[in-house]
Amino acid sequence: MANFAKPSAPRFSVDVYQNEFLPEGGRDVHAIVTVTSTGGAAATRTAVPARGGAAVVIMVDCSGSMEYPPDKMRGAREATAAAIDTLRDGTSFAVIAGTHVAKEVYPGQGRLATADPATRAQAKEALRGLGTGGGTAIGTWLRLADGLLRQSAAAIRHGILLTDGRNEHEEPAVLRATLDACAGRFTCDARGVGTDWEVKEVTGIASALLGTADIVADPAHLAEDFTRMMEKAMGKEVADVALRLWTPVGAEIQYVKQVAPAVQDLTARRVEAGPRAGDYPTGSWGDESREYHVCVRVPGAAVGQEMLAARAMLVLPGAPGEPPATLAQGLVRAVWTTDLAASTAINPQVAHYTGQAELAQAIQQGLEARKLGDVDGATAKLGRAVQLASASGNADTAKLLAKVVDVVDAAAGTVRLKAKVADADEMTLETRSTQTVRVKKT
């Protein structure tokens, strides 16, 4: 595979934060594994391409609802043009129009174009032909994107999907099967424009394909958002990186969750990777840092004993017939003690991200209770969310919560539900509920 000594290639590091001390009989070990990638090429149009190149497919909702109001379709065209302008020279790309069927807009004939001044101009000219009409079947869009991306040898394969409505012309099981089939083949950022789409559908697409999800309530902001998304996509340089966890005999992984920059449970995505080892997908990387909460259950041991509870490694698939490359690794330890102060201390990083995961859950449960008319349940959950956001310094989430509840006492979690809440404010809070704030390391 690639030579990681190249100046343009990012370097990975793994840091483990934990309290390794367990009381007598203690079995669960918690650790925050921080993965950092640094030293890659800058995300600019003329930057050194990602190793193996990049391919991007933009999927634009062209269903009938995109014409109401007209600024939605106009914003979608402008945003797609802005994303095309952000493509790095040499990147393979295509544009798809999505309704109850998927159609190629550019370049057509089952091909991908190669980004340069001429093809960018041609693609933007083709956007003039985007019309509206028909329904919404997002699985067809993703299947066409998958087919286009699979013909590319690019290492970085990425999709950007925009929708304004619910997936009404396709059975939910069909979309789930499509996401299962596409997972691991390309990543995808998903955006909902306006307020008539389903949050769980859009966030589910992004989660399954290891991308980001967000709301763009005002179509006038689409171009800015698409530019940022494409800049991040162009900054990715290493694909298919996995977090490999090895455990000794008798130890078992209980769960693995990405906790920063957003909460995402990876536990069920484990792929066995040899004796007592499993790989958890992390997708593509540029210059960035992410954090993972790992819980390991170890066999009981006597006081004074210590053991390696898990080895956390970043691995990259090798060429056919070659073993994977280990990019970095860190160790999770367990030590049994009778020192009560040592064994009951909670590591600050573990405590912080446990709270951030609870914050996301409290918001989602509170909003669901509110939709069901359960005033007491919604008040309790959203009050707890306000308390957690305040305690952790998550100012962005606190501001979003303040648009849904009147905060009486943030520290105590005392709130009152607002009588009227704008759809955009409620959907923004739900869509961004999993976004976390990083712990302030000392």
C-alpha positions as CSV (number, residue, x, y, z in Angstrom):
1,M,0.0,0.0,0.0
2,A,1.0,3.6,0.5
3,N,4.4,4.7,1.9
4,F,3.5,6.6,5.1
5,A,6.8,8.4,5.1
6,K,5.5,10.6,2.3
7,P,5.3,14.3,3.5
8,S,1.7,14.5,2.3
9,A,0.5,11.5,4.2
10,P,-1.1,12.0,7.6
11,R,0.5,10.5,10.7
12,F,-1.7,8.8,13.2
13,S,-1.4,8.6,17.0
14,V,-3.4,6.9,19.7
15,D,-3.8,8.1,23.3
16,V,-5.7,6.2,26.0
17,Y,-7.3,8.0,28.9
18,Q,-8.6,5.8,31.7
19,N,-8.6,4.9,35.4
20,E,-7.0,1.5,35.3
21,F,-7.7,0.7,39.0
22,L,-10.5,-1.7,39.8
23,P,-11.9,-2.7,43.2
24,E,-11.8,-6.3,44.3
25,G,-14.3,-8.2,42.1
26,G,-14.4,-5.3,39.6
27,R,-14.7,-6.4,35.9
28,D,-15.6,-3.4,33.7
29,V,-12.8,-1.2,32.3
30,H,-13.7,2.1,30.7
31,A,-11.3,4.1,28.4
32,I,-11.4,7.0,26.0
33,V,-9.3,6.3,23.0
34,T,-8.2,9.5,21.2
35,V,-7.1,9.1,17.6
36,T,-5.4,12.0,15.9
37,S,-4.3,12.3,12.3
38,T,-1.9,15.1,11.5
39,G,0.5,16.3,8.8
40,G,-1.7,15.6,5.7
41,A,-2.0,17.9,2.7
42,A,-4.2,20.9,2.8
43,A,-7.7,20.7,1.4
44,T,-7.3,22.9,-1.6
45,R,-8.2,22.5,-5.2
46,T,-4.5,22.2,-6.2
47,A,-3.4,20.2,-3.1
48,V,-1.7,16.9,-3.4
49,P,-4.5,14.4,-4.1
50,A,-5.5,11.8,-1.6
51,R,-3.5,8.6,-1.8
52,G,-5.3,6.6,-4.5
53,G,-7.4,9.7,-5.5
54,A,-10.9,10.7,-4.7
55,A,-14.4,10.2,-6.3
56,V,-17.5,12.2,-5.3
57,V,-21.1,11.8,-6.3
58,I,-23.6,14.6,-5.5
59,M,-27.3,13.5,-5.2
60,V,-29.8,16.4,-5.5
61,D,-33.5,16.0,-4.6
62,C,-35.5,17.0,-7.6
63,S,-38.9,15.8,-6.4
64,G,-42.0,18.0,-6.9
65,S,-41.8,19.5,-3.4
66,M,-38.5,21.1,-4.2
67,E,-40.3,23.7,-6.2
68,Y,-42.3,24.9,-3.2
69,P,-41.0,27.5,-2.4
70,P,-38.9,28.0,-5.6
71,D,-35.9,29.1,-3.6
72,K,-35.3,25.5,-2.6
73,M,-34.5,24.3,-6.1
74,R,-32.6,27.5,-6.8
75,G,-30.6,27.0,-3.6
76,A,-29.9,23.4,-4.5
77,R,-28.5,24.4,-8.0
78,E,-26.3,27.1,-6.5
79,A,-25.1,24.7,-3.7
80,T,-24.2,22.0,-6.2
81,A,-22.4,24.5,-8.4
82,A,-20.4,25.7,-5.3
83,A,-19.5,22.1,-4.4
84,I,-18.3,21.5,-8.0
85,D,-16.2,24.6,-7.8
86,T,-14.6,23.2,-4.6
87,L,-13.6,19.9,-6.3
88,R,-9.8,19.3,-6.4
89,D,-8.3,18.9,-9.9
90,G,-8.2,15.2,-10.8
91,T,-11.1,14.2,-8.6
92,S,-13.7,11.9,-10.2
93,F,-17.2,13.2,-9.9
94,A,-20.8,12.9,-11.0
95,V,-24.2,14.6,-10.3
96,I,-27.4,12.7,-9.8
97,A,-31.0,14.0,-9.8
98,G,-33.2,12.1,-7.4
99,T,-36.9,11.6,-7.4
100,H,-38.8,8.3,-7.3
101,V,-36.0,7.3,-9.7
102,A,-32.4,8.3,-10.0
103,K,-31.1,10.0,-13.2
104,E,-27.6,11.0,-14.1
105,V,-27.2,14.7,-14.7
106,Y,-23.5,14.9,-15.4
107,P,-21.4,13.4,-17.1
108,G,-23.9,10.7,-18.0
109,Q,-23.7,7.2,-19.6
110,G,-22.7,5.5,-16.4
111,R,-19.4,7.5,-16.2
112,L,-17.5,9.7,-13.8
113,A,-15.9,13.0,-15.0
114,T,-12.5,14.2,-14.0
115,A,-12.5,17.6,-12.4
116,D,-10.7,20.3,-14.3
117,P,-11.8,23.8,-15.4
118,A,-13.6,22.4,-18.5
119,T,-15.5,19.7,-16.7
120,R,-16.5,21.9,-13.8
121,A,-17.9,24.4,-16.3
122,Q,-19.8,21.7,-18.2
123,A,-21.2,20.3,-15.0
124,K,-22.5,23.7,-13.8
125,E,-24.1,24.2,-17.2
126,A,-25.8,20.8,-16.9
127,L,-27.4,22.0,-13.6
128,R,-29.5,24.4,-15.6
129,G,-31.5,21.4,-16.8
130,L,-32.5,20.3,-13.3
131,G,-36.2,20.3,-13.1
132,T,-38.7,19.2,-10.4
133,G,-41.4,16.6,-10.4
134,G,-42.1,13.1,-9.0
135,G,-41.7,11.5,-5.7
136,T,-38.9,10.5,-3.3
137,A,-37.1,7.1,-3.3
138,I,-33.7,7.8,-1.7
139,G,-32.5,4.2,-2.0
140,T,-32.5,4.5,-5.8
141,W,-30.2,7.6,-5.5
142,L,-27.8,5.7,-3.3
143,R,-27.8,2.6,-5.5
144,L,-26.9,4.7,-8.6
145,A,-24.2,6.6,-6.7
146,D,-22.8,3.2,-5.5
147,G,-22.7,1.9,-9.1
148,L,-20.8,5.0,-10.3
149,L,-18.4,5.0,-7.4
150,R,-17.7,1.3,-7.7
151,Q,-16.2,1.7,-11.1
152,S,-13.6,4.1,-9.7
153,A,-10.3,2.9,-8.3
154,A,-10.2,6.0,-6.0
155,A,-9.4,5.3,-2.4
156,I,-11.7,8.1,-1.1
157,R,-15.3,7.5,-2.2
158,H,-17.8,10.0,-1.0
159,G,-21.4,11.0,-1.5
160,I,-23.3,14.2,-0.7
161,L,-27.1,13.8,-0.5
162,L,-29.7,16.6,-0.3
163,T,-33.4,16.0,0.3
164,D,-36.4,18.1,1.3
165,G,-38.9,15.4,2.0
166,R,-39.7,12.0,3.4
167,N,-38.8,8.8,1.6
168,E,-42.4,8.2,0.7
169,H,-42.0,6.2,-2.5
170,E,-39.9,3.4,-1.1
171,E,-40.4,0.8,1.6
172,P,-38.2,1.5,4.7
173,A,-36.8,-2.0,4.4
174,V,-35.6,-1.2,0.9
175,L,-33.7,1.8,2.1
176,R,-32.2,-0.2,5.0
177,A,-31.1,-2.9,2.7
178,T,-29.5,-0.3,0.4
179,L,-27.6,1.3,3.3
180,D,-26.4,-2.1,4.4
181,A,-25.2,-2.8,0.9
182,C,-23.4,0.6,0.5
183,A,-21.8,0.6,4.0
184,G,-18.1,0.3,3.7
185,R,-18.1,1.1,0.0
186,F,-18.5,4.9,0.3
187,T,-19.1,7.5,3.0
188,C,-22.0,10.0,2.6
189,D,-22.9,13.4,4.1
190,A,-26.7,13.9,4.2
191,R,-28.6,17.2,4.5
192,G,-32.2,18.1,4.9
193,V,-33.4,21.4,3.5
194,G,-36.5,23.1,4.8
195,T,-38.6,21.4,7.5
196,D,-40.7,18.7,5.7
197,W,-38.1,15.9,5.9
198,E,-37.7,13.2,8.5
199,V,-34.8,13.7,10.9
200,K,-34.4,9.9,11.6
201,E,-34.2,9.1,7.9
202,V,-31.5,11.7,7.2
203,T,-29.4,11.0,10.3
204,G,-29.8,7.2,9.7
205,I,-28.3,7.6,6.2
206,A,-25.4,9.6,7.5
207,S,-24.8,7.2,10.4
208,A,-24.9,4.0,8.2
209,L,-22.5,5.6,5.8
210,L,-20.2,7.2,8.4
211,G,-20.9,10.7,7.3
212,T,-22.4,13.8,8.8
213,A,-26.1,14.9,9.0
214,D,-27.4,18.4,9.4
215,I,-30.4,20.7,8.7
216,V,-30.3,23.7,6.3
217,A,-33.6,25.3,7.2
218,D,-33.0,28.3,4.9
219,P,-32.1,27.4,1.3
220,A,-30.0,30.6,1.1
221,H,-27.4,28.9,3.3
222,L,-27.1,25.7,1.2
223,A,-24.2,26.9,-1.0
224,E,-22.1,27.8,2.1
225,D,-22.9,24.4,3.7
226,F,-22.1,22.4,0.5
227,T,-18.8,24.3,0.1
228,R,-17.8,23.3,3.7
229,M,-18.8,19.7,3.1
230,M,-16.8,19.4,-0.1
231,E,-13.8,21.1,1.5
232,K,-13.8,18.4,4.2
233,A,-14.3,15.7,1.6
234,M,-11.3,17.0,-0.3
235,G,-9.3,17.0,2.9
236,K,-9.7,13.3,3.3
237,E,-6.5,11.4,2.5
238,V,-6.7,7.9,4.0
239,A,-9.8,5.7,3.6
240,D,-11.0,2.5,5.2
241,V,-9.2,3.0,8.5
242,A,-10.5,0.6,11.2
243,L,-10.1,0.7,15.0
244,R,-9.0,-2.8,15.9
245,L,-9.4,-4.0,19.4
246,W,-7.6,-7.1,20.6
247,T,-8.5,-8.6,24.0
248,P,-6.8,-11.4,26.0
249,V,-8.5,-14.7,26.8
250,G,-11.5,-14.1,29.0
251,A,-11.9,-10.4,28.2
252,E,-14.8,-9.2,26.0
253,I,-15.6,-5.8,24.4
254,Q,-19.0,-4.6,25.8
255,Y,-19.3,-1.6,23.5
256,V,-17.4,0.9,21.3
257,K,-18.8,4.3,20.7
258,Q,-17.4,7.3,18.9
259,V,-18.0,10.1,21.3
260,A,-16.4,13.1,19.5
261,P,-17.0,15.0,17.4
262,A,-20.4,13.2,17.5
263,V,-21.9,10.2,19.3
264,Q,-22.1,7.1,17.1
265,D,-22.4,3.6,18.4
266,L,-20.1,1.3,16.5
267,T,-20.6,-1.8,18.6
268,A,-22.8,-3.8,16.1
269,R,-20.4,-3.0,13.3
270,R,-17.6,-5.2,14.5
271,V,-15.9,-7.4,11.9
272,E,-13.9,-10.3,13.3
273,A,-10.2,-9.8,12.5
274,G,-8.5,-12.9,13.8
275,P,-8.3,-14.6,17.2
276,R,-9.8,-12.3,19.9
277,A,-9.6,-9.2,17.6
278,G,-12.4,-7.2,15.9
279,D,-12.4,-4.2,13.6
280,Y,-14.7,-1.2,14.0
281,P,-15.0,1.0,10.9
282,T,-14.0,4.7,11.2
283,G,-14.2,5.7,7.5
284,S,-11.9,8.3,5.9
285,W,-9.5,10.6,7.6
286,G,-7.8,14.0,6.9
287,D,-6.2,16.2,9.5
288,E,-8.5,15.6,12.5
289,S,-9.0,14.0,15.9
290,R,-11.8,11.7,17.1
291,E,-12.5,10.0,20.4
292,Y,-13.9,6.6,21.2
293,H,-15.4,5.2,24.4
294,V,-14.4,1.6,24.8
295,C,-15.8,-0.7,27.6
296,V,-14.0,-4.0,28.2
297,R,-15.2,-6.7,30.6
298,V,-12.3,-8.6,32.0
299,P,-12.2,-11.8,34.1
300,G,-12.0,-11.2,37.9
301,A,-8.5,-11.2,39.5
302,A,-7.0,-11.0,42.9
303,V,-5.9,-7.7,44.5
304,G,-2.5,-6.7,43.3
305,Q,-2.8,-8.3,39.9
306,E,-2.7,-6.4,36.7
307,M,-3.4,-7.2,33.1
308,L,-3.6,-5.8,29.6
309,A,-7.4,-5.4,29.1
310,A,-7.2,-4.5,25.4
311,R,-4.9,-3.3,22.7
312,A,-6.3,-0.5,20.5
313,M,-4.8,-0.2,17.0
314,L,-5.5,1.9,13.9
315,V,-5.2,-0.4,10.9
316,L,-5.3,0.1,7.2
317,P,-6.1,-2.8,4.8
318,G,-3.1,-4.1,2.9
319,A,-2.9,-4.9,-0.8
320,P,-4.3,-8.3,-1.8
321,G,-2.2,-11.0,-0.1
322,E,-0.6,-8.4,2.3
323,P,-1.4,-8.0,6.0
324,P,-3.0,-4.7,7.2
325,A,-0.7,-1.9,8.2
326,T,-0.8,-0.8,11.8
327,L,-0.8,3.0,11.9
328,A,-0.7,3.5,15.7
329,Q,-1.7,1.7,18.9
330,G,-2.4,2.3,22.6
331,L,-3.0,0.0,25.6
332,V,-5.9,-0.3,28.0
333,R,-4.9,-1.7,31.4
334,A,-6.6,-3.2,34.5
335,V,-5.1,-3.2,38.0
336,W,-6.9,-4.5,41.1
337,T,-6.5,-2.6,44.3
338,T,-8.0,-2.2,47.8
339,D,-7.4,1.5,47.6
340,L,-11.0,2.9,47.6
341,A,-10.0,6.3,46.4
342,A,-8.0,4.9,43.5
343,S,-10.7,2.5,42.4
344,T,-13.7,4.8,42.7
345,A,-12.0,7.8,40.9
346,I,-13.6,8.5,37.5
347,N,-11.3,9.5,34.7
348,P,-12.2,13.1,33.6
349,Q,-12.4,12.1,29.9
350,V,-14.5,9.1,30.6
351,A,-16.9,11.1,32.8
352,H,-17.2,13.9,30.3
353,Y,-18.0,11.7,27.3
354,T,-20.4,9.5,29.3
355,G,-22.2,12.8,30.0
356,Q,-22.2,13.8,26.4
357,A,-23.7,10.4,25.3
358,E,-26.4,10.8,28.0
359,L,-27.0,14.4,26.8
360,A,-27.7,13.2,23.2
361,Q,-30.1,10.4,24.5
362,A,-31.9,12.9,26.8
363,I,-32.6,15.3,23.9
364,Q,-33.9,12.5,21.7
365,Q,-36.1,11.0,24.3
366,G,-37.3,14.4,25.4
367,L,-38.3,15.5,21.9
368,E,-40.0,12.1,21.3
369,A,-42.0,12.6,24.6
370,R,-42.9,16.1,23.5
371,K,-44.3,14.8,20.1
372,L,-46.4,12.2,22.0
373,G,-47.8,14.9,24.3
374,D,-46.1,13.6,27.4
375,V,-45.4,17.0,29.0
376,D,-43.9,15.6,32.3
377,G,-41.6,13.2,30.5
378,A,-40.5,15.8,28.0
379,T,-39.9,18.3,30.7
380,A,-37.8,15.8,32.8
381,K,-35.7,14.7,29.9
382,L,-35.1,18.1,28.3
383,G,-34.4,19.5,31.8
384,R,-31.7,16.8,32.3
385,A,-30.3,17.8,28.9
386,V,-30.1,21.4,29.9
387,Q,-28.3,20.4,33.1
388,L,-25.8,18.2,31.2
389,A,-25.1,20.8,28.5
390,S,-24.5,23.5,31.2
391,A,-22.2,21.3,33.3
392,S,-20.1,20.2,30.3
393,G,-19.8,23.6,28.7
394,N,-21.7,22.5,25.5
395,A,-22.8,26.1,24.7
396,D,-24.1,25.2,21.1
397,T,-26.5,22.6,22.4
398,A,-27.5,24.8,25.3
399,K,-28.5,27.5,22.8
400,L,-30.6,25.0,20.8
401,L,-32.3,23.7,23.9
402,A,-33.2,27.3,24.9
403,K,-35.3,27.5,21.8
404,V,-37.4,24.6,22.9
405,V,-37.6,25.1,26.6
406,D,-37.6,28.1,29.0
407,V,-34.6,27.6,31.3
408,V,-35.4,28.4,34.9
409,D,-32.3,26.9,36.5
410,A,-29.7,25.4,34.2
411,A,-27.6,23.9,37.0
412,A,-30.6,22.1,38.5
413,G,-32.1,21.2,35.2
414,T,-35.4,23.1,35.9
415,V,-37.2,24.0,32.7
416,R,-40.6,24.7,31.2
417,L,-41.7,23.5,27.8
418,K,-42.3,26.4,25.4
419,A,-45.9,26.6,24.2
420,K,-44.9,27.1,20.6
421,V,-41.7,26.0,19.0
422,A,-40.7,26.6,15.4
423,D,-40.3,23.4,13.4
424,A,-36.9,24.4,12.3
425,D,-35.7,24.9,15.9
426,E,-37.0,21.5,17.0
427,M,-35.5,19.7,14.0
428,T,-32.2,21.5,14.4
429,L,-32.0,20.3,18.0
430,E,-32.9,16.8,17.1
431,T,-30.5,16.6,14.1
432,R,-27.6,18.1,16.1
433,S,-28.3,16.2,19.3
434,T,-25.3,13.9,18.8
435,Q,-22.7,16.6,18.3
436,T,-20.4,16.8,21.3
437,V,-18.1,19.3,22.9
438,R,-14.5,18.1,23.6
439,V,-13.3,17.7,27.1
440,K,-11.0,20.4,28.4
441,K,-7.8,18.5,28.9
442,T,-5.5,19.8,31.7
